[in-house]
Amino acid sequence: MNLNDLKKEIINLLLEDPVDVIEINRIRRKKDIILEVCIDKSKGVTFEDCERVSKILSSFLDEKDPINESYYLEVASAGLDRPLKTTEDLNRHIGEEIVFKKRGAKNKEQGTLVEVKEDIVVVNVNDDRLEINRSDITKITLAF
C-alpha cells in the first residue's frame, strides 16, 4: 500500500478523534524503517493524544499489515514551526498569529489569519486587511 492510500485510511480511522493527521512519512534511519505519523489539534497535541493515536494505529496496522517490511511506528505532534500548507490546516488556525513570506519579498510579515478561501488568504497586518493569492505566498508558519 502506498503512503497516500495509507494516509487516507488512517484519516478515515481517526475521523471521530479530535486530532488531525497532518503528514505521514516513511523514513529510513540506518537499518530501521520508521512510519512517522504527525498529528495536530486545535488546542495543541498532548502526550496523551500521541499515546492514544499510537494505540489505535498499532491495532489497525497489525491487522492491515500495509508495509511489507519490519518498521517502527512513531506518532508525534507536527510541531509549531512547521509550514501550514493545506486549506484545512490554515482553517484550523484562523484567529491566530502567523508569519508569512510573499514571493519576491525580502522580509517575512506577521499578522492575524482572518479567513481562508480557495485561492486567497486574508490576513490582518497592522490593522490593514490583506487579501493575498495563495500562489504569491512561499511559506506560512505560526508565530511563536
Backbone bond lengths (Angstrom), bond angles and torsions (degrees), N, CA, C in turn:
res aa  C-N    CA-C-N  psi(-1)  N-CA   C-N-CA  omega(-1)  CA-C   N-CA-C  phi
1 M - - - 1.457 - - 1.538 107.68 -
2 N 1.337 116.86 132.82 1.462 118.72 178.72 1.531 110.84 -79.64
3 L 1.342 116.27 165.55 1.466 120.71 -174.82 1.522 113.22 -63.53
4 N 1.336 117.84 -35.01 1.476 119.66 179.14 1.523 111.14 -64.56
5 D 1.323 117.15 -43.59 1.467 120.58 177.82 1.524 110.73 -65.61
6 L 1.331 115.87 -40.76 1.458 120.18 178.57 1.530 110.65 -63.62
7 K 1.328 116.76 -41.24 1.467 120.29 178.96 1.529 110.39 -61.68
8 K 1.324 117.30 -43.45 1.471 120.64 178.60 1.526 110.93 -59.89
9 E 1.327 116.72 -43.19 1.469 119.91 179.96 1.528 111.15 -66.17
10 I 1.328 116.74 -39.85 1.469 120.44 179.84 1.523 110.25 -67.90
11 I 1.331 117.30 -40.74 1.475 120.54 177.08 1.524 109.81 -60.01
12 N 1.328 117.66 -45.47 1.471 121.34 177.98 1.523 111.59 -61.94
13 L 1.315 116.65 -39.40 1.461 121.53 179.35 1.529 111.19 -63.39
14 L 1.329 117.22 -34.65 1.468 121.94 -175.20 1.527 113.34 -100.94
15 L 1.338 118.15 16.60 1.469 120.74 -178.11 1.526 112.78 -56.31
16 E 1.314 117.64 -37.40 1.461 121.31 -177.62 1.531 112.60 -83.66
17 D 1.315 117.01 -10.36 1.461 121.67 -178.40 1.532 109.16 -84.06
18 P 1.344 118.17 147.88 1.468 119.66 -178.57 1.528 114.72 -73.84
19 V 1.328 118.68 -2.39 1.462 120.20 179.02 1.520 110.84 -94.29
20 D 1.320 114.86 157.01 1.463 121.61 174.77 1.515 108.61 -114.47
21 V 1.317 116.41 138.82 1.463 120.93 175.14 1.528 107.20 -82.57
22 I 1.312 115.60 120.01 1.458 121.12 -178.14 1.513 111.24 -92.98
23 E 1.312 115.60 -43.45 1.451 119.01 -173.32 1.525 109.51 -156.92
24 I 1.321 115.58 147.41 1.453 121.65 172.22 1.521 106.94 -128.77
25 N 1.327 115.32 129.55 1.458 120.46 -178.74 1.526 109.84 -129.44
26 R 1.310 115.06 146.00 1.461 121.86 171.13 1.519 105.16 -107.18
27 I 1.329 115.95 115.22 1.461 121.42 -173.20 1.522 109.43 -119.53
28 R 1.319 115.88 138.38 1.459 119.96 174.92 1.528 107.67 -104.67
29 R 1.343 115.48 121.49 1.468 122.32 175.13 1.518 107.17 -118.16
30 K 1.302 114.89 105.90 1.468 121.31 -173.66 1.518 108.45 54.26
31 K 1.329 117.98 -115.81 1.468 120.19 -178.55 1.517 112.94 -94.26
32 D 1.344 117.03 -6.04 1.461 120.87 -176.07 1.525 111.94 -93.43
33 I 1.318 115.11 148.34 1.465 121.47 172.48 1.524 107.00 -110.40
34 I 1.326 115.43 131.18 1.456 122.31 -179.42 1.521 108.00 -115.01
35 L 1.321 116.54 129.21 1.455 121.61 169.30 1.529 105.11 -97.78
36 E 1.322 116.02 105.63 1.461 122.20 -175.84 1.527 109.28 -99.26
37 V 1.323 115.95 123.05 1.456 122.14 178.53 1.527 107.28 -115.45
38 C 1.333 116.09 114.74 1.466 121.34 -179.40 1.526 108.68 -99.18
39 I 1.334 115.15 128.92 1.465 120.74 -177.15 1.521 110.58 -121.98
40 D 1.323 115.64 161.07 1.457 121.76 176.66 1.522 107.90 -143.03
41 K 1.311 115.39 161.74 1.458 122.30 178.29 1.516 106.65 -151.17
42 S 1.319 116.91 148.65 1.464 120.74 -173.15 1.525 113.32 -56.37
43 K 1.304 118.83 -35.02 1.470 120.25 -179.42 1.514 112.11 -104.25
44 G 1.315 116.86 18.59 1.456 121.04 178.53 1.514 112.38 94.75
45 V 1.318 115.48 149.28 1.460 122.77 -178.17 1.522 109.14 -90.61
46 T 1.318 116.06 133.47 1.463 121.72 177.53 1.530 109.80 -103.91
47 F 1.318 114.90 167.47 1.461 120.24 174.85 1.529 109.93 -58.39
48 E 1.332 115.87 -40.20 1.468 120.58 -179.71 1.529 111.57 -62.60
49 D 1.346 116.76 -36.46 1.473 120.34 176.06 1.528 110.29 -61.31
50 C 1.326 116.29 -47.31 1.468 120.74 -179.69 1.522 110.91 -62.57
51 E 1.308 116.45 -41.90 1.458 121.42 -179.97 1.531 111.13 -63.94
52 R 1.343 116.90 -46.11 1.466 121.87 179.91 1.527 110.91 -61.77
53 V 1.331 116.36 -48.27 1.469 120.77 -178.61 1.527 109.95 -64.95
54 S 1.315 117.14 -38.71 1.463 120.87 178.26 1.529 111.07 -59.87
55 K 1.321 117.40 -42.61 1.471 120.90 179.02 1.529 111.08 -65.47
56 I 1.327 116.36 -43.30 1.467 120.53 178.96 1.526 110.06 -61.66
57 L 1.331 115.82 -47.35 1.466 120.02 -177.45 1.519 112.20 -68.99
58 S 1.326 117.42 -36.33 1.472 120.10 178.96 1.522 110.75 -59.02
59 S 1.317 116.72 -46.58 1.470 120.34 178.52 1.517 111.14 -62.02
60 F 1.329 115.78 -46.25 1.468 121.26 179.84 1.529 110.85 -60.42
61 L 1.326 116.74 -47.55 1.466 120.95 -176.79 1.523 111.52 -68.98
62 D 1.319 117.68 -34.87 1.462 120.32 176.28 1.523 110.60 -63.70
63 E 1.324 116.08 -39.17 1.465 120.69 -179.25 1.533 111.51 -72.68
64 K 1.334 116.98 -47.27 1.469 121.72 -175.69 1.526 112.75 -79.56
65 D 1.331 116.64 -33.73 1.459 123.24 -177.62 1.538 112.25 48.57
66 P 1.365 117.06 59.43 1.461 120.69 -173.80 1.527 115.17 -79.60
67 I 1.321 117.17 -9.00 1.468 120.42 -177.96 1.526 107.79 -115.26
68 N 1.334 115.56 127.80 1.459 121.19 -170.78 1.520 114.67 -75.90
69 E 1.313 117.69 -6.07 1.460 119.50 -178.33 1.524 109.91 -129.41
70 S 1.289 115.80 169.64 1.459 121.64 -179.08 1.536 109.70 -67.60
71 Y 1.327 116.39 139.97 1.463 120.40 -178.09 1.519 110.05 -152.66
72 Y 1.326 115.07 165.57 1.455 122.62 173.80 1.519 108.03 -111.59
73 L 1.319 116.19 141.42 1.464 121.76 176.62 1.518 109.15 -96.97
74 E 1.326 116.47 129.28 1.463 122.15 173.51 1.520 108.34 -124.92
75 V 1.334 116.39 125.03 1.457 121.59 174.92 1.519 106.46 -113.01
76 A 1.322 116.62 126.25 1.465 120.41 -175.54 1.519 110.79 -144.69
77 S 1.305 115.17 160.73 1.461 121.30 172.37 1.522 108.23 -65.22
78 A 1.303 115.79 143.10 1.466 119.80 178.70 1.525 111.39 -66.75
79 G 1.338 117.97 -22.67 1.462 121.02 176.07 1.514 113.11 97.24
80 L 1.317 115.56 148.45 1.461 121.06 -178.62 1.516 113.24 -70.88
81 D 1.318 117.54 -29.40 1.458 120.34 -172.97 1.526 113.66 -93.79
82 R 1.314 116.35 7.52 1.464 118.62 -179.05 1.528 110.45 -75.63
83 P 1.314 117.04 151.62 1.467 119.94 176.63 1.531 111.49 -68.06
84 L 1.320 116.37 142.63 1.468 122.33 173.31 1.522 106.07 -91.99
85 K 1.327 116.88 116.21 1.460 120.11 -170.83 1.526 114.18 -112.42
86 T 1.309 117.01 -44.62 1.458 119.84 -172.16 1.530 111.37 -91.87
87 T 1.317 115.57 161.87 1.463 120.44 176.38 1.523 110.31 -60.11
88 E 1.324 116.97 -41.71 1.461 120.81 179.00 1.522 110.78 -61.44
89 D 1.311 115.19 -42.88 1.457 121.33 179.68 1.528 110.77 -61.86
90 L 1.319 116.65 -45.40 1.473 121.13 179.17 1.526 110.59 -65.89
91 N 1.320 117.26 -44.13 1.474 120.59 -179.87 1.522 112.16 -59.72
92 R 1.317 116.56 -33.65 1.456 121.34 179.68 1.539 111.18 -63.53
93 H 1.333 117.13 -21.87 1.466 121.11 -174.41 1.529 113.69 -113.70
94 I 1.342 117.17 17.83 1.468 119.63 175.33 1.525 109.18 -60.15
95 G 1.325 114.92 136.10 1.463 120.76 -178.73 1.524 112.85 93.37
96 E 1.314 116.76 -6.92 1.461 120.78 -179.42 1.530 110.60 -101.42
97 E 1.324 114.34 159.65 1.463 121.04 177.63 1.524 109.38 -76.96
98 I 1.329 115.43 133.08 1.465 121.18 177.38 1.522 109.35 -125.81
99 V 1.308 114.50 160.95 1.462 122.91 171.45 1.516 105.60 -118.66
100 F 1.327 116.31 132.87 1.461 119.40 -178.59 1.523 110.11 -140.65
101 K 1.318 114.16 155.41 1.459 120.14 177.33 1.517 108.10 -126.32
102 K 1.334 114.37 127.71 1.460 119.86 178.13 1.527 109.72 -87.97
103 R 1.301 114.40 146.94 1.462 120.96 178.84 1.532 109.54 -55.20
104 G 1.323 116.10 129.05 1.456 121.55 177.99 1.524 114.49 85.48
105 A 1.330 118.19 -10.18 1.474 120.89 179.78 1.522 109.51 -82.54
106 K 1.335 115.26 148.22 1.464 119.88 178.20 1.523 111.17 -82.15
107 N 1.323 116.51 -35.13 1.458 121.13 -174.00 1.525 112.10 -113.02
108 K 1.312 113.87 155.22 1.466 120.67 173.45 1.523 107.97 -82.45
109 E 1.332 115.37 158.02 1.464 121.64 175.60 1.521 108.35 -121.70
110 Q 1.317 115.59 157.52 1.462 120.71 178.56 1.515 109.30 -128.53
111 G 1.314 116.05 140.83 1.451 120.89 178.36 1.510 111.07 -167.92
112 T 1.315 115.48 -176.97 1.463 121.78 -179.91 1.524 109.14 -96.85
113 L 1.317 116.08 126.92 1.457 121.35 177.41 1.524 108.55 -71.74
114 V 1.338 116.44 119.34 1.463 121.74 -174.20 1.520 112.01 -102.58
115 E 1.311 116.33 -43.54 1.467 119.97 -173.54 1.520 109.11 -157.11
116 V 1.336 115.17 151.06 1.451 121.19 176.18 1.513 107.69 -129.32
117 K 1.320 115.33 120.53 1.460 121.37 175.25 1.524 106.75 -108.44
118 E 1.302 116.73 179.55 1.460 119.91 -176.88 1.527 112.12 -54.30
119 D 1.328 117.59 -50.36 1.462 121.30 -176.60 1.525 113.47 -115.74
120 I 1.332 117.57 2.13 1.467 121.81 -172.74 1.534 110.31 -126.48
121 V 1.327 115.22 139.94 1.461 121.79 171.03 1.525 105.99 -114.88
122 V 1.342 117.08 128.93 1.462 122.20 179.91 1.526 107.86 -105.88
123 V 1.351 114.65 124.88 1.456 121.07 -175.95 1.528 108.84 -133.16
124 N 1.331 116.75 136.64 1.465 121.22 170.91 1.522 108.11 -91.35
125 V 1.338 115.50 119.42 1.456 121.53 178.39 1.529 107.01 -123.92
126 N 1.325 116.77 114.70 1.479 121.37 -179.96 1.526 111.63 49.92
127 D 1.316 117.32 50.37 1.465 124.85 179.20 1.522 114.31 66.50
128 D 1.323 118.18 8.89 1.467 122.07 173.77 1.523 108.64 -103.49
129 R 1.318 115.52 132.37 1.468 120.73 177.86 1.524 107.87 -90.86
130 L 1.330 116.12 115.30 1.465 121.31 -179.69 1.523 109.82 -107.07
131 E 1.309 116.36 130.88 1.457 122.24 171.99 1.522 106.41 -107.69
132 I 1.329 115.00 112.49 1.459 120.31 -172.20 1.523 109.04 -117.28
133 N 1.339 116.16 132.15 1.461 120.17 173.78 1.527 108.83 -63.07
134 R 1.315 116.51 133.18 1.466 119.70 -179.56 1.517 111.51 -59.82
135 S 1.316 116.66 -31.61 1.466 119.46 179.62 1.531 112.17 -69.05
136 D 1.343 117.07 -16.00 1.470 120.85 178.37 1.527 112.31 -90.60
137 I 1.327 117.41 -1.27 1.460 121.88 -179.68 1.532 108.67 -106.49
138 T 1.325 115.83 126.64 1.469 119.15 -179.29 1.524 112.35 -89.14
139 K 1.344 117.28 -28.33 1.458 119.60 -178.94 1.530 110.30 -160.86
140 I 1.344 115.33 139.63 1.468 122.39 174.73 1.526 107.27 -130.11
141 T 1.324 115.97 130.13 1.464 121.62 174.11 1.518 109.13 -134.13
142 L 1.314 117.07 164.69 1.461 120.46 173.02 1.519 109.10 -73.67
143 A 1.326 117.01 144.13 1.458 121.45 175.00 1.525 107.28 -83.33
144 F 1.295 116.94 136.35 1.465 120.50 176.97 1.503 110.33 -148.71
